[in-house]
Amino acid sequence: MNKEEFIAQYAVERKHTNSAKWDGLEATFGRDDLLPLWVADTEFKIPQAAQDALIQRVHHGAFGYSLTPDEYYDAYFAWQKGRYQTELQKDWMRFGLGVVNALSTIVRALTLPGESIMVLQPVYYPFMRVIQENDRHLVVSNLRAENDTYVMDMEDIANKMDQHHVKMLIFCSPHNPVGKVWSEQELTTLLELCREKQVLVVSDEIHHDLIVGDKPFISALSIAQGIYRDNTVMVDSPSKTFNMAALLGSNIVIPNPQLRERYDKEVRELSLPSATVMAQTAATAAYRDGASWLEGLLAVIKDNYLYVKECLQAVDPQIKVADLQGTYLAWVDLSSVVAPEHLEYFIKHKAHLAVDFGDWFGEAGEGHIRLNLATTPAIVHQAMDQLAQAIVENKEVTQ
Ligand SMILES: Cc1ncc(COP(=O)(O)O)c(C=O)c1O
């Protein structure tokens, strides 16, 4: 499906629909008149086949306790194998209400209070939350900016793993917020190091369908014919790809039976529910029939990204827009035009935008903003007009 068809069929107004992104501005930003490019969901309806499947399920009318249907496994496995050559097995699979909720369960099940867990910042801030709120010790290694992307600092990672006796790495692949798709070489080096140091890898692959550059996505489960599988837990969800976050469903893949047993024990102790029937109904249809819909979405993201990059570089060539290889999130360094300590005020009260501020993702994110591009070109163009004008006015004032 091309971009125009996709927008015509799927774009939808979300204001006044109890959308966290549109109707929840006041609580986070202190005003409700901002153009929102923050929360990572989209202004697009789910694929038609998924809407139809939900309607059909609603018509059935009964919503008693449910099992994960075989069709869900079949559709998810075919999607993973067909697109990424990732082979999965039924007994490896567990289901949760969301990825962050699954990360929290994994942390509790597979580490002890006080143990060290590493993240690579800047990174999706709930990673830090699930570590700290569960009384584990947060260890940070910063990614290094290199040209217009980021690389892992392997020496720093190795040193800190030793120094803090790190037990687990929560890894983001592709990486939110910097938009990086990790290469086979990078993944192999990292996974080998983790195996050597007995650091369990939790690979959050929720953005794996959102590949907008030339680099292919490779799952941590399938690197080197899966030799790191026993030391890896992979978590993903159809929610990011297909805009289904509120339906509540995630996939937790645990190939190692001992780890699975510990995970199951934690689930029993907390009496955690599995994914919802509506999430799995919609996802089955989306995995089966959503490829063309996804093509349309990716075309929109790519064009929006190019527009943002051109626009900001025309305003000031010093503004750095990270190369968008994956995710629908543009990572923009505005430190050349706005002092980091004024950035929040500037974005809210001058540009009138709601964005994710870089320092939410850790100190390494200071001076940056993260823009959600999975929206209509009209919204992106308006946001760029507002931001460009604010930058120009800011320059006039400071000159
Ligand atoms: C890396 C990453 N993990 C998890 C999530 C959220 O997942 P869920 O809504 O299923 O908890 C997001 C949402 O933006 C994300 O970027």
The ligand as a MOL file (V3000), in Angstrom:
LIG
                    3D

  0  0  0     0  0            999 V3000
M  V30 BEGIN CTAB
M  V30 COUNTS 16 16 0 0 0
M  V30 BEGIN ATOM
M  V30 1 C 11.5520 0.0250 23.7320 0
M  V30 2 C 10.1340 0.0170 24.1940 0
M  V30 3 N 9.6880 -0.9840 24.9640 0
M  V30 4 C 8.4070 -1.0310 25.3850 0
M  V30 5 C 7.5070 -0.0420 25.0410 0
M  V30 6 C 6.1010 -0.0760 25.5640 0
M  V30 7 O 5.5580 -1.3120 25.5230 0
M  V30 8 P 4.1790 -1.6370 26.2570 0
M  V30 9 O 3.2250 -0.5310 25.9450 0
M  V30 10 O 3.7890 -2.9440 25.6420 0
M  V30 11 O 4.4690 -1.7420 27.7090 0
M  V30 12 C 7.9290 1.0080 24.2330 0
M  V30 13 C 6.9920 2.0770 23.8770 0
M  V30 14 O 7.3380 3.0840 23.3520 0
M  V30 15 C 9.2650 1.0390 23.7970 0
M  V30 16 O 9.7360 2.0220 23.0320 0
M  V30 END ATOM
M  V30 BEGIN BOND
M  V30 1 1 1 2
M  V30 2 1 2 3
M  V30 3 2 2 15
M  V30 4 2 3 4
M  V30 5 1 4 5
M  V30 6 1 5 6
M  V30 7 2 5 12
M  V30 8 1 6 7
M  V30 9 1 7 8
M  V30 10 2 8 9
M  V30 11 1 8 10
M  V30 12 1 8 11
M  V30 13 1 12 13
M  V30 14 1 12 15
M  V30 15 2 13 14
M  V30 16 1 15 16
M  V30 END BOND
M  V30 END CTAB
M  END
